Amino acid sequence: MKTLIKNGTILTAYNEFKGDILIEDEKIVTVAEHIIEKVDNMIDATGKYVFPGGVDQHTHFSALCNVGDKDTAGYETTDAVIVGGTTTIIDYAPQDPGTGLLDSIDYRINVRAKNKTCVDFSLHAMVTEVMDSIFDEIKNFSKKGISSIKIFMAYNGSPLHVDDGAFFRILEKSKEVGVTVFVHAENGEILDFLRNECVKKGQTTPHYHHVSRPPFTEAEAVRRAIYIAGQTGTPLYIAHMTCREALAALQQAKGTNQKVFGETCTHYLTTTKEVLDNPDFNEAAKFVCSPALREKEDCEALWKALREGLLNAVVSDHCGIDVRELKQAGKNDFTQIPNGSPGAADRLHMIWTNGVMQGKISKQKFVEICATQPAKINGIYPRKGHIDVGSDADLVLFDPEYRGVIRLGDNPNGVDYNVYEGRKQIGRVDTVLLRGKVVVEKAKFVGKYGQGKFVSAKTYASCYQE
């Protein structure tokens, strides 16, 4: 089957030009100024930008949220994600209880996501139970199409926490086979102390979530993670960076030519800690995420870091935890509120509106940080995140003239709120193609549940090459 997209303004991370795109079956076969071809399907992109489908390298679908046996929103809710213009996610695959990394990855691909996901997906391994076997499992990641592994320095006393010794060994084993190590960098010991101190004083509202997670706890962990990684020479990727102090540590390390990289999230660019001061628990609890939200000056510093290339990607850290049930676990104690917010569906719209349209980043930088760099970092470029001959035909037709506000009712995300509800929206994803097939039309999902495929990633990805 052949499809031709005509008369669009094509945006990549490198350029912008008027042109046509010819698709045969699932791949892009020609990109040119003017294509004449007999095709099965013609799409007129006049007045629209055409850019590669977004790649969100940090999501948590169908993950245990530590409230009873409840999971976060499942892969069937990725219909909202693809309506928002993201066609590929790199989801985290936590270990199932008592299970190793590789078996947990297999189970996620073959059971949890099977016949549900609406986007293509790759996976990060994620350590949620340190056991002797996991260190040797890393050498087999490439056979499973896994190029990365994540550890948590925070959450002391929980299965998520990885101590410095295990972190060091994971770095060593990862370097041997070209696996990129992602780290959630917060000082778990100090966080526990500060959180417990708040509870002892009766300071239990969501406001104290940010009080008990000050920026220095992130900056210290970033510095420590960088130092430990430096002893092994392993490329390090720092997840969801939020503050000026942590950025300073990243910049210092880059100045020594250490291979260290970082990302931030949409909410850290667009939302400040004041939302946690809302006296309405349900409203404040929506924004309990880790690390905590920061100040306006930190938002501006993050935009600058993206603009100048200090940070490499904007992700959602999507975690679908509803307020009416699951977040109520912390009604009387903020330390019990499950951390995380949904945001994958609105990532591109929020970054375009608050970044491109406010002159904080260029259109090319938008494509770079929302699609191209995440694909490179995770070893799936140029198949994903790019427009070129041979790339998957994952394409977004974007209407820059649209004006509106973000509403949960317009694109339900599987939970009972949208953290960007009522925010101004400039421009809208109109049409989305996944591997050459139209799956979103007029901003509505027209695809099929289960259409997403697992994308095998290559090790020795861009963090090893730069």
Residue pairs with C-beta under 8 A, 6 or more apart in sequence:
1 24
1 25
1 40
1 41
1 436
2 22
2 23
2 24
2 37
2 38
2 39
2 40
2 41
3 22
3 23
3 39
3 40
3 41
3 42
3 43
3 393
3 433
3 436
4 20
4 21
4 22
4 23
4 35
4 37
4 39
4 41
4 42
4 43
5 20
5 21
5 23
5 43
5 45
5 50
5 395
5 397
6 20
6 35
6 42
6 43
6 44
6 45
6 46
7 18
7 20
7 44
7 45
7 46
8 18
8 19
8 20
8 21
8 45
8 46
8 48
8 49
8 50
8 397
9 16
9 17
9 18
9 45
9 48
9 49
9 50
10 16
10 17
10 18
10 19
10 21
10 31
10 49
10 50
10 51
10 387
11 49
11 50
11 51
11 363
11 364
11 366
11 367
12 51
12 52
12 364
12 367
12 372
12 386
12 387
13 364
13 365
13 367
13 368
13 371
13 372
13 373
13 386
14 364
15 364
16 363
16 364
17 33
18 33
19 31
19 32
19 33
19 34
20 30
20 31
20 32
20 33
20 34
20 35
21 28
21 30
21 31
21 35
21 50
21 387
21 393
21 395
22 28
22 29
22 30
22 31
22 32
22 35
22 37
22 39
23 29
23 393
23 433
23 436
24 436
25 436
26 392
26 393
26 435
26 436
26 437
27 390
27 391
27 392
27 393
27 435
27 436
28 387
28 388
28 389
28 390
28 391
28 392
28 393
29 389
30 37
30 389
31 387
31 388
31 389
41 438
43 397
43 431
43 438
45 397
47 399
47 400
47 401
48 397
48 398
48 399
48 400
48 430
48 431
49 363
49 396
49 397
49 398
49 400
50 387
50 395
50 396
50 397
50 398
51 367
51 371
51 387
51 395
51 396
51 398
52 367
52 371
52 372
52 384
52 385
52 386
52 387
52 391
52 394
52 395
52 396
53 85
53 86
53 87
53 88
53 371
53 384
53 385
53 394
53 395
53 396
53 432
53 433
53 434
54 84
54 85
54 86
54 87
54 88
54 347
54 348
54 370
54 371
54 396
55 86
55 87
55 88
55 89
55 90
55 370
55 371
55 372
55 374
55 375
55 378
55 380
55 384
55 385
56 81
56 86
56 88
56 89
56 90
56 315
56 316
56 318
56 344
56 347
56 374
57 89
57 90
57 263
57 313
57 315
57 374
57 377
57 378
58 90
58 92
58 239
58 240
58 263
58 265
58 315
58 316
58 317
58 318
59 89
59 90
59 91
59 92
59 315
59 316
59 317
59 318
59 319
59 344
60 72
60 91
60 92
60 317
60 318
60 319
60 340
61 72
61 73
61 74
61 75
61 77
61 78
61 89
61 91
61 113
61 117
61 318
61 320
62 71
62 72
62 73
62 74
62 75
62 108
62 112
62 113
63 71
63 72
63 92
63 94
63 319
64 70
64 71
64 72
64 94
65 71
65 72
65 319
65 321
65 326
65 338
65 340
66 158
66 338
67 326
67 329
67 338
70 325
70 326
72 319
72 320
72 321
72 340
73 320
73 321
73 342
73 413
73 414
73 415
74 112
74 116
74 414
75 112
75 113
75 116
75 117
75 118
75 121
75 452
76 116
76 117
76 118
76 414
76 449
77 320
77 413
77 414
77 415
78 89
78 116
78 117
78 118
78 119
78 344
78 452
79 118
79 445
79 447
79 449
80 344
80 345
80 411
80 412
80 413
80 414
80 445
81 89
81 118
81 119
81 318
81 344
81 345
82 118
82 119
82 432
82 434
82 439
82 440
82 445
82 447
83 345
83 411
83 429
83 432
83 440
83 443
83 444
83 445
84 344
84 345
84 346
84 347
84 348
84 349
84 411
84 429
85 348
85 349
85 396
85 398
85 429
85 432
86 119
86 344
86 345
86 347
86 348
87 119
87 120
87 384
87 394
87 396
87 432
87 434
88 119
88 120
88 121
88 122
88 375
88 380
88 384
88 385
88 394
88 455
89 119
89 120
89 121
89 122
89 344
90 121
90 122
90 123
90 124
90 148
90 374
90 378
90 457
91 108
91 113
91 121
91 122
91 123
91 124
92 123
92 124
92 126
92 150
93 101
93 104
93 105
93 108
93 123
93 124
93 125
93 126
94 104
94 126
94 128
95 101
95 104
95 126
95 127
95 128
95 129
95 134
96 103
96 104
96 107
97 129
98 129
99 107
99 129
100 131
100 133
100 134
100 137
101 125
101 127
101 134
101 137
101 138
101 149
102 137
102 140
102 144
104 125
105 123
105 125
105 144
105 146
106 144
108 123
109 123
109 454
113 121
113 452
113 454
114 450
115 449
115 450
116 449
116 450
117 449
117 450
117 451
117 452
118 439
118 445
118 447
118 448
118 449
118 450
118 451
118 452
119 434
119 452
120 384
120 392
120 394
120 434
120 435
120 452
120 453
120 454
120 455
121 452
121 453
121 454
121 455
122 145
122 146
122 147
122 378
122 380
122 454
122 455
122 456
122 457
123 145
123 146
123 454
124 146
124 148
124 149
124 150
124 182
124 378
125 137
125 138
125 141
125 146
125 148
125 149
125 150
126 149
126 150
126 151
127 134
127 149
127 150
127 151
127 152
127 162
127 166
127 170
128 159
128 160
129 159
130 162
130 163
130 166
134 170
135 169
135 170
135 173
136 173
138 149
138 170
138 173
138 174
138 176
138 177
138 179
139 173
139 176
139 177
141 147
141 149
141 177
141 179
141 459
142 177
142 178
142 458
142 459
145 454
145 455
145 456
145 457
146 179
146 457
147 178
147 179
147 180
147 378
147 379
147 457
147 458
147 459
147 461
148 179
148 180
148 181
148 182
148 237
148 378
148 379
148 457
148 461
149 170
149 174
149 179
149 180
149 181
149 182
150 181
150 182
150 183
150 184
150 239
151 162
151 166
151 167
151 170
151 181
151 182
151 183
151 184
152 160
152 161
152 162
152 183
152 184
152 188
153 161
153 162
153 167
153 183
153 184
153 185
153 186
153 187
153 188
153 221
153 224
153 225
154 160
154 161
154 184
154 185
154 186
154 187
154 188
154 191
154 221
154 290
155 161
155 188
156 188
156 189
156 191
156 192
157 192
161 188
162 170
164 224
164 228
167 183
167 225
167 228
168 228
168 231
168 232
170 181
171 181
171 228
171 229
171 232
171 234
171 236
172 232
172 234
173 179
174 180
174 181
174 234
175 232
175 233
175 234
175 235
177 459
178 459
178 460
178 461
178 464
179 459
180 235
180 237
180 377
180 378
180 461
180 463
180 464
181 229
181 234
181 235
181 236
181 237
182 237
182 238
182 239
183 225
183 236
183 237
183 238
183 239
184 239
184 240
184 290
185 218
185 221
185 222
185 224
185 225
185 238
185 239
185 246
186 213
186 217
186 218
186 221
186 290
186 291
187 217
187 218
187 220
187 221
187 224
190 217
190 220
191 212
191 213
191 217
194 211
194 212
194 213
194 214
194 217
195 208
195 212
195 335
196 335
197 212
198 204
198 208
198 211
198 212
198 334
198 335
199 333
199 335
203 211
204 332
204 333
204 334
204 335
205 281
205 284
205 334
206 276
206 278
206 281
206 284
206 285
206 287
206 288
206 330
206 334
206 337
207 276
207 277
207 284
207 334
208 334
209 276
209 288
209 292
209 334
209 337
210 273
210 276
210 292
210 293
210 294
212 335
213 290
213 291
213 292
215 242
215 243
215 244
215 245
215 246
215 294
215 298
216 245
218 241
218 242
218 243
218 245
218 246
218 291
219 243
219 245
219 246
219 248
219 249
222 238
222 241
222 246
222 249
222 250
223 249
225 236
225 238
226 236
226 238
226 249
226 250
226 253
226 258
226 260
229 235
229 236
229 258
229 260
230 253
230 258
233 259
234 259
235 259
235 260
235 261
235 463
235 464
236 258
236 259
236 260
236 261
236 463
237 260
237 261
237 262
237 263
237 377
237 463
238 246
238 250
238 260
238 261
238 262
238 263
239 262
239 263
239 315
239 317
240 263
240 264
240 265
240 268
240 291
240 315
240 317
241 247
241 250
241 262
241 263
241 264
241 268
241 302
241 305
241 311
242 264
242 265
242 268
242 291
242 292
242 293
242 294
242 298
242 302
243 291
243 294
243 298
243 301
244 297
244 298
244 301
247 262
247 301
247 302
247 305
247 310
247 311
250 260
250 262
250 305
250 310
250 311
251 310
253 260
254 260
254 310
259 463
259 464
259 466
261 312
261 377
261 463
261 466
262 305
262 310
262 311
262 312
263 311
263 312
263 313
263 314
263 315
264 302
264 305
264 306
264 311
264 313
264 314
264 315
265 314
265 315
265 316
265 317
265 343
266 314
266 315
266 316
266 343
266 346
266 347
266 350
266 351
267 287
267 289
267 293
267 317
267 341
267 343
267 419
268 293
268 294
268 298
268 299
268 302
269 299
269 302
269 303
269 314
269 350
269 351
269 354
269 355
270 299
270 350
270 354
270 420
270 423
271 287
271 293
271 419
272 293
272 294
272 295
272 296
272 299
273 292
273 293
273 294
273 295
275 283
275 284
275 286
275 287
275 293
276 284
276 287
276 288
276 292
276 293
277 284
278 284
281 331
282 323
282 324
282 327
285 323
285 327
285 330
285 337
286 323
286 327
286 341
286 417
286 419
287 293
287 341
287 419
288 327
288 330
288 334
288 337
288 338
288 339
288 340
288 341
289 317
289 319
289 339
289 340
289 341
290 339
290 340
302 311
303 355
303 360
303 361
304 310
305 311
306 314
306 355
306 360
306 361
306 365
306 369
307 360
307 361
307 365
311 369
312 369
312 373
312 377
313 369
313 370
313 373
313 374
313 377
314 347
314 351
314 369
314 370
315 347
315 374
316 342
316 343
316 344
316 347
317 340
317 341
317 343
318 340
318 341
318 342
318 343
318 344
319 339
319 340
319 341
319 342
320 340
320 342
320 413
320 414
320 415
321 327
321 338
321 340
321 341
321 342
321 415
322 415
322 416
322 417
323 415
323 416
323 417
324 416
326 338
327 337
327 338
329 336
329 337
329 338
330 336
330 337
330 338
341 419
342 413
342 414
342 415
342 417
342 418
342 419
343 350
343 419
343 420
344 413
345 411
345 413
345 418
346 406
346 411
346 418
346 420
347 370
348 370
348 396
348 429
349 406
349 425
349 427
349 428
349 429
350 406
350 420
350 423
350 425
351 361
351 366
351 369
351 370
352 366
352 398
352 426
352 427
353 423
353 424
353 425
353 426
353 427
354 360
355 361
355 365
355 366
356 362
356 363
356 366
357 426
357 427
361 369
371 384
371 385
371 386
372 381
372 385
372 386
373 385
373 462
374 385
375 381
375 382
375 383
375 384
375 385
375 386
376 385
376 461
376 462
377 461
377 462
377 463
378 457
378 461
379 457
379 458
379 459
379 460
379 461
379 462
380 455
380 457
380 458
381 462
382 388
382 390
382 391
383 390
383 391
383 392
383 455
384 391
384 392
384 394
384 455
387 395
392 435
392 436
393 433
393 435
393 436
394 433
394 434
394 435
395 432
395 433
396 429
396 431
396 432
397 429
397 430
397 431
397 432
398 427
398 428
398 429
398 430
399 427
399 428
399 429
399 430
400 426
400 427
401 427
402 425
402 426
402 427
402 428
402 430
403 425
403 426
404 425
404 428
405 422
405 423
405 424
405 425
406 418
406 420
406 421
406 422
406 423
406 425
407 418
407 421
407 422
408 417
408 418
408 421
410 443
411 443
428 443
429 440
429 443
430 440
430 441
430 442
430 443
431 438
431 440
431 441
431 442
432 438
432 439
432 440
433 439
434 447
434 451
434 452
435 453
437 447
437 451
438 446
438 447
439 445
439 446
439 447
439 448
439 451
440 446
440 447
